[in-house]
Amino acid sequence: MSKHYIFDLGNVLVDFDLNEVLRGVMAAVGVSVLPNEIRLQDLAKVVEVETGRISDEEYLADICAATGLVLTMEQLIGVWQNAFCLNPVGNELFHELREQGHSIHFLSNIAWHNVEAVRRKWPGFFERGTKNFFSYELGLHKPDERIYRVVLERLNAQPAECFFLDDRPENVEAARAVGIDAHVFSAENLPAVRRALAHFKD
């Protein structure tokens, strides 16, 4: 039986501080105070850009229209590039599994400009995985159960053959609902994750 290890990206392999993102925007546009209307994390717009319903350019235009700021796509990518940092615990686990020769994949709710920021900061980052499943390409967003079914179909895998780590409980529960062996990832929860991994490998 083939086994697949699937990693979320944010707060599992890559961390970011939203305040650092906002500070980066301020530095990029040369202001000391941001308008209250800034909507880098407006949930509806984030979901739209992360599912490809609007383009990254449309997302950026919405931010600029709402705030009066003049921010280019290159600046937005650069802001995220500076804000991202590696999660040491998640990456150690990733490297362990990779060195053991396992099939590892990425499954992330993410927009193109965030993917590009990661690629620029760590060239070859996504090539470490066997397959990448990004929400903006799939047109689906966790915890929609359909996104997990698409992953299973493209991997030609049964749910029981997949082990999934995500930092959000609702995403884990949705994966479990389709039969995937899914677990909440955090540094504090690492012992439980390792026990689950050992059981999955048996």
N, C-alpha and C positions, 0 to 999 in steps of 0.2 A: 504494500500500500504506500503510495507517494504521500509525503507529508509536506505541508506548506506553512510557512511562518509569515504572518502578515503584520506589519507595523504601521500604526498611525504615525504622523509626522510631528505635529505640534504638541509640545509638552511630553513627548515620548523620546524623539530623537533630536528635535530642535526646539529650543525655548526662545521666548521673546517677552519683552516688557513693553506693554502698550504705552506707558509713560515715556519710554525711550523712543518709541516711534513718534510720538507727538513732539518730543524735543527735537527729533531729527527734522520733522516738518518745519518747525519754527526756525531752525538753523538754515534749512534749504531756502526758505522764502524771506529770511531776514526780518522776522518779527519777534518781539519779546513776549507777546500775549496772543494766544489763539482765540478766534471767535468761539463763542459757546456752541455755535451750530456745526462745528467740525464733526464729520460723520465717517471717520475712517472705519469705525466699528458699528455703524448703523446696521442692525441685524438684517433687515430686509434687503438692503443693498449688497451686503456681504454675501448673503445666500444667492442673490441674483448673479453676481460676478463669479462666485465659486461654482455655479452650475452652468455657466456659459450663457445664461439668459440675456445678460448684457455683457458687452465687451469691457476689457480693462480700461479702454479709452473712455467709454461711457461712464464707467464708475468714477474715474478721475474727474471727468467733466462735471459730474454731479457734486463731488466734493468741492470743486472750485466754484461752482455756481452757488452753492450753499454758504460758502465762507467768504467769497470774494478774493481768495488766494489765487496766485498764479503758480501752479506746480506742474512740472513736466513729468512724463512717464519715467524718464531717466532718473529724475530726482526721487520719485516715489520708490522705484526699485532700489536706489541707493540708500534711502532711509531704512527700508526693510533689511537690506543687506547688512547695514551697520547694527541693526537691532537684534538680528538673529545670533544665537550662540548655541553650541552643541550641548545636549543633555548628556553628561558623562555616564550616568547610570544606564540610560537607554542604549547609548552607543556601545558600551562595554558588552551588554547582552547581545546586541546585534552582531558585533564582531565575533563573539564566542560561537554563535550559531553559524555564521558565515564560514569561520575557520573549520567547523565540523562538517562543512560541505552541504548544508541544508539549503533548500529552495526558499529564498526570502523575498518578500514583495512589500511595496509601499501602498497604503490605502489612505488617502487624505482628502478632507474637505479643504480645497485650496484653489486660489486663483492663479492665472498665468504669471502675474507680476511677482507673486510670492515664490513660485517655482524658479523664476528667472533670478531672483535675489539669492536663493540657495545655490543655484548653479554657479553664479558668479563668485560667491563667497567660498564655496568648496567645490572646485571643478571635479567632476567625476562622482559627485555625491550620489546621484540617482542611478548611476551605472553599477553601483554596488548591489542593487537589487536585481532580481530576475525579471520581474514585471512591475510596472508602475500603474497604479490606478488613481487618477486624479479626478476629483469631482467636476472640474470645469470641462474636462474632456468627456466624461460619462454623462453629464447632464443630470446627475443625481447627487443627493446630499445625505450623508449620514445624519440621523438614524433611519432613513428610509430603507426598509428591508430590501427593496429592489436593488440597491447598490451592491449588497452582499451577494444577491443571486447572480448579478452580472459578473462579479469577481469569480464566483464558483464556476460559472459557465466558461469564462475565458481561461480559467486554469484547468478546465476539464476535471474538476475535483469534487468529491463528496464533502459535505459539511464537516463530517467527523475527521477528515484528513487535514483540516485547517485549524491553526492556532493563531488567535488575533489579540493584539494588545492595543488599547486605546485609553486615553486619560479620562474620557467622559463616560460615566455609568450608562447613560441612555444609549450610547453607541454600542456599548458592550451588550446591553440587554437585547438590542435589536439583532445583533449578530447571533446571540444565543437563540433567539426566536427562530432562526432558520437552521439551527443545529450546529453552528460553529462553536468550537471550544474557545470562548472569548473571556478576557480578564481585564480588569481595570489596572492600568499601569501607574505607579508612582514610586518614588524612591523608598517611601515608607512601606509600600506593599510588595517590595521586591522579594522578600522571603516566600510569600504566598505564590507569587508568579513563578519563582524557581521550582517550587513544589509542583505546581500545575504543569510546568514544562517537563519535569522528570516523569510525571505520570503520562503525559501526552506521548513522550518518546518511547515508552514501554510498548 
